[in-house]
Amino acid sequence: MTQNQPPLSKRLLAFAMRILNVPMRLILSMHRSTPLGKRLMLVYLTGRKSGKQYKQPISYVEDGDTLLTPGGGKWKLNLVDGRPERARINGKDVTLRPELVRDPDEVERLLGVMSSKNKMTERFSGLHKNADGHYDRDRLNLMLQHGFCIVRWRREESTASSAA
C-alpha cells in the first residue's frame, strides 16, 4: 500500500458502495415513497470538471427544517455553497441549497444530532464518541483537513421540475 492510498477496509467499503449505489439509484428515482426514502435521497449533481450529470444516493437525517448529510465522499466536490441542487426525497422532486459546514465545533454538534437519529452515522463516518461524550477532536480535525464536512441542506419553497 502506498502512503496516498486509503487502507484496504476503506477501499473495500468504497467498492461495495459503488455496487450498492446502482440499485439504490433505480429505487430512489421512482416517483413513489419507499422505505429507503426515509434515510436516503437521490441528489442530481453536475460534475465540476466534466459537466456530466450524476445521480448520487446520499443518506440524510432531518433536523428541523434542514436535512443533514455526512460529506465524506468525492460527490460533495461537485457542490457549491448555496447553489440549488435538484433532489428526489420519498418520490418527490425538491430543490435544496447546500451549506458545507466545516467548523469543528458545529461539525461535532451536527454529528451528534445525526448519530442520535441514525446510529449508522458514526459507523460510516469513522468517528466515535469518547467516554466524555465528545468526538476525538484530533481525528475530527484530521478528517476536516482531508475534506470531510457536514452538508446542511435547506429546502427551497418551490419544488423542482420533474423535467429538469
NUBA-460601 format. One record per residue (C-alpha): x, y, z. Coordinates in nm, 2 decimals, always signed. Layout:
N
- X  Y  Z
...
//
This chain:
164
- +0.00  +0.00  +0.00
- +0.13  +0.35  -0.09
- +0.11  +0.64  +0.15
- -0.15  +0.81  -0.07
- -0.38  +0.51  -0.08
- -0.66  +0.46  +0.19
- -0.65  +0.15  +0.40
- -0.79  -0.17  +0.25
- -1.10  -0.16  +0.46
- -1.19  +0.19  +0.33
- -1.12  +0.08  -0.03
- -1.34  -0.22  +0.01
- -1.62  -0.01  +0.16
- -1.59  +0.23  -0.13
- -1.61  -0.06  -0.38
- -1.92  -0.20  -0.20
- -2.09  +0.14  -0.21
- -2.03  +0.17  -0.58
- -2.20  -0.16  -0.63
- -2.49  -0.09  -0.40
- -2.55  +0.26  -0.54
- -2.66  +0.10  -0.88
- -2.99  -0.04  -0.75
- -3.03  +0.24  -0.50
- -3.03  +0.49  -0.78
- -3.31  +0.30  -0.95
- -3.52  +0.26  -0.64
- -3.47  +0.62  -0.52
- -3.55  +0.76  -0.86
- -3.91  +0.62  -0.85
- -4.19  +0.86  -0.82
- -4.33  +0.70  -0.51
- -4.22  +0.68  -0.15
- -4.02  +0.37  -0.04
- -3.88  +0.26  +0.30
- -3.54  +0.36  +0.17
- -3.66  +0.72  +0.12
- -3.68  +0.78  +0.49
- -3.30  +0.77  +0.52
- -3.17  +0.81  +0.16
- -3.22  +1.08  -0.10
- -3.11  +1.10  -0.46
- -2.92  +1.42  -0.55
- -2.87  +1.52  -0.91
- -2.53  +1.67  -0.95
- -2.33  +1.82  -1.23
- -1.96  +1.73  -1.25
- -1.74  +2.03  -1.17
- -1.49  +1.95  -1.44
- -1.68  +1.72  -1.69
- -2.02  +1.88  -1.67
- -2.16  +1.53  -1.67
- -2.48  +1.46  -1.48
- -2.47  +1.23  -1.18
- -2.73  +1.08  -0.96
- -2.59  +1.02  -0.61
- -2.77  +0.83  -0.33
- -2.70  +1.01  -0.01
- -2.80  +0.94  +0.35
- -2.97  +1.22  +0.54
- -3.14  +1.30  +0.87
- -3.39  +1.57  +0.93
- -3.30  +1.85  +1.17
- -3.59  +2.09  +1.20
- -3.64  +2.25  +0.86
- -3.30  +2.13  +0.73
- -3.15  +1.80  +0.61
- -2.80  +1.69  +0.72
- -2.57  +1.46  +0.53
- -2.21  +1.35  +0.61
- -1.99  +1.49  +0.33
- -1.71  +1.23  +0.33
- -1.72  +1.12  -0.03
- -1.60  +1.27  -0.35
- -1.95  +1.36  -0.46
- -1.95  +1.67  -0.24
- -1.67  +1.82  -0.45
- -1.94  +1.90  -0.71
- -2.14  +2.11  -0.46
- -2.12  +2.49  -0.44
- -2.24  +2.66  -0.12
- -2.59  +2.80  -0.18
- -2.62  +2.68  -0.54
- -2.96  +2.50  -0.58
- -2.95  +2.13  -0.65
- -3.23  +1.90  -0.75
- -3.30  +1.60  -0.53
- -3.57  +1.33  -0.50
- -3.69  +1.26  -0.15
- -3.96  +1.00  -0.09
- -4.06  +1.01  -0.46
- -4.09  +1.39  -0.48
- -3.86  +1.63  -0.66
- -3.73  +1.91  -0.44
- -3.48  +2.18  -0.47
- -3.22  +2.20  -0.20
- -2.94  +2.46  -0.13
- -2.63  +2.31  +0.03
- -2.42  +2.47  +0.30
- -2.08  +2.30  +0.35
- -2.02  +2.31  +0.73
- -1.65  +2.28  +0.82
- -1.63  +2.45  +1.16
- -1.51  +2.18  +1.40
- -1.75  +2.28  +1.68
- -2.05  +2.29  +1.45
- -1.95  +1.97  +1.28
- -1.93  +1.79  +1.61
- -2.27  +1.93  +1.72
- -2.43  +1.82  +1.39
- -2.26  +1.48  +1.41
- -2.42  +1.44  +1.75
- -2.76  +1.53  +1.60
- -2.72  +1.29  +1.31
- -2.59  +1.00  +1.52
- -2.89  +1.04  +1.76
- -3.13  +0.99  +1.47
- -2.93  +0.74  +1.27
- -2.68  +0.51  +1.45
- -2.51  +0.42  +1.12
- -2.37  +0.78  +1.11
- -2.08  +0.70  +1.34
- -2.00  +0.37  +1.17
- -1.98  +0.53  +0.82
- -1.81  +0.85  +0.94
- -1.54  +0.66  +1.13
- -1.58  +0.89  +1.43
- -1.70  +0.76  +1.76
- -1.77  +0.94  +2.09
- -1.52  +0.91  +2.37
- -1.62  +0.83  +2.73
- -1.68  +1.20  +2.78
- -1.94  +1.21  +2.51
- -1.73  +1.41  +2.26
- -1.57  +1.30  +1.94
- -1.20  +1.27  +1.92
- -1.10  +1.62  +1.83
- -0.77  +1.53  +1.68
- -0.93  +1.27  +1.45
- -1.21  +1.51  +1.36
- -0.96  +1.79  +1.27
- -0.76  +1.55  +1.06
- -1.08  +1.44  +0.87
- -1.18  +1.81  +0.82
- -0.83  +1.88  +0.68
- -0.88  +1.59  +0.43
- -1.21  +1.74  +0.31
- -1.48  +1.59  +0.54
- -1.77  +1.82  +0.62
- -2.14  +1.81  +0.70
- -2.37  +1.92  +0.43
- -2.67  +2.11  +0.57
- -2.94  +2.13  +0.30
- -3.22  +2.39  +0.31
- -3.53  +2.33  +0.11
- -3.65  +2.59  -0.14
- -4.02  +2.69  -0.13
- -4.10  +2.56  -0.48
- -4.03  +2.21  -0.59
- -3.80  +2.12  -0.87
- -3.95  +2.04  -1.21
- -3.97  +1.67  -1.29
- -3.84  +1.76  -1.64
- -3.52  +1.92  -1.51
//
